[in-house]
């Protein structure tokens, strides 16, 4: 098992943190994270509910189709398919880093 606290401190101390983010999410991620807080919140809730459209839409008090439209917007911004395994792993890493104030 990977020691997440050690891994995060290593990334923070390495000085290559911005390059890691660009490598994982491309140049579009910074603009997404800074200016689309409603979409970021939607993404966090979607992942917290194990990618369930129904549970997430209930928690956000929105229609399932509205949630699907938001997820499509996120996919366009990040230029990826959120349901692919690689994207799930990358987004989970990003959420952990963002929620621990690494960027």
Secondary structure per residue as TSV (DSSP state, phi and psi in degrees):
chain	resnum	aa	ss	phi	psi
A	1	X	-	360.0	140.9
A	2	X	-	-83.8	133.8
A	3	X	-	-80.7	102.1
A	4	X	H	-63.6	-40.6
A	5	X	H	-61.8	-43.0
A	6	X	H	-64.3	-43.3
A	7	X	H	-62.1	-42.7
A	8	X	H	-67.3	-39.6
A	9	X	H	-67.8	-34.9
A	10	X	H	-63.4	-44.2
A	11	X	H	-63.7	-43.1
A	12	X	H	-65.2	-40.3
A	13	X	H	-79.3	-16.2
A	14	X	H	-72.8	-21.1
A	15	X	S	80.4	-3.5
A	16	X	-	-104.4	16.7
A	17	X	H	-58.4	-47.4
A	18	X	H	-59.0	-37.2
A	19	X	H	-66.2	-35.7
A	20	X	H	-62.8	-45.4
A	21	X	H	-62.9	-43.0
A	22	X	H	-63.7	-39.8
A	23	X	H	-64.6	-38.0
A	24	X	H	-77.7	-41.1
A	25	X	H	-123.8	-2.7
A	26	X	-	75.6	177.5
A	27	X	T	-68.7	-22.0
A	28	X	H	-73.5	-18.1
A	29	X	H	-64.3	-40.3
A	30	X	H	-58.2	-45.6
A	31	X	H	-66.1	-38.2
A	32	X	H	-63.1	-47.9
A	33	X	H	-68.0	-36.8
A	34	X	H	-76.3	-40.5
A	35	X	H	-110.5	-5.7
A	36	X	-	-122.4	59.5
A	37	X	H	-64.2	-32.7
A	38	X	H	-65.3	-38.4
A	39	X	H	-71.0	-37.6
A	40	X	H	-62.3	-44.5
A	41	X	H	-60.5	-41.4
A	42	X	H	-60.9	-43.9
A	43	X	H	-63.1	-43.4
A	44	X	H	-61.2	-48.2
A	45	X	H	-63.3	-40.5
A	46	X	H	-60.5	-44.1
A	47	X	H	-73.5	-34.7
A	48	X	H	-65.6	-22.9
A	49	X	T	-104.0	27.7
A	50	X	T	54.8	41.8
A	51	X	T	61.4	29.2
A	52	X	-	-92.7	118.8
A	53	X	H	-65.7	-42.2
A	54	X	H	-64.3	-52.1
A	55	X	H	-61.9	-42.6
A	56	X	H	-66.0	-43.5
A	57	X	H	-64.7	-35.8
A	58	X	H	-64.5	-43.8
A	59	X	H	-66.8	-38.7
A	60	X	H	-83.6	-5.4
A	61	X	T	57.1	45.5
A	62	X	-	-130.2	162.7
A	63	X	-	-71.7	149.8
A	64	X	H	-57.3	-38.6
A	65	X	H	-66.6	-32.2
A	66	X	H	-65.6	-42.4
A	67	X	H	-62.6	-43.9
A	68	X	H	-59.8	-39.3
A	69	X	H	-65.4	-40.8
A	70	X	H	-63.8	-42.2
A	71	X	H	-64.4	-39.7
A	72	X	H	-61.8	-40.1
A	73	X	H	-62.9	-43.9
A	74	X	H	-61.2	-43.0
A	75	X	H	-61.2	-39.6
A	76	X	H	-66.5	-43.7
A	77	X	H	-62.9	-45.4
A	78	X	H	-85.9	-8.7
A	79	X	T	55.6	53.6
A	80	X	S	-155.8	165.4
A	81	X	-	-95.6	111.7
A	82	X	T	-60.4	-24.6
A	83	X	T	-86.2	-2.4
A	84	X	S	-77.4	150.4
A	85	X	H	-60.3	-44.7
A	86	X	H	-60.0	-43.3
A	87	X	H	-65.8	-40.9
A	88	X	H	-59.8	-45.4
A	89	X	H	-64.6	-48.0
A	90	X	H	-61.9	-43.3
A	91	X	H	-67.9	-39.2
A	92	X	H	-61.3	-43.5
A	93	X	H	-61.0	-46.3
A	94	X	H	-60.3	-43.1
A	95	X	H	-64.0	-41.4
A	96	X	H	-61.4	-46.0
A	97	X	H	-65.3	-44.0
A	98	X	H	-65.6	-43.4
A	99	X	H	-73.1	-15.5
A	100	X	T	-99.2	15.2
A	101	X	T	58.8	38.9
A	102	X	-	-83.4	-12.0
A	103	X	-	-158.3	360.0
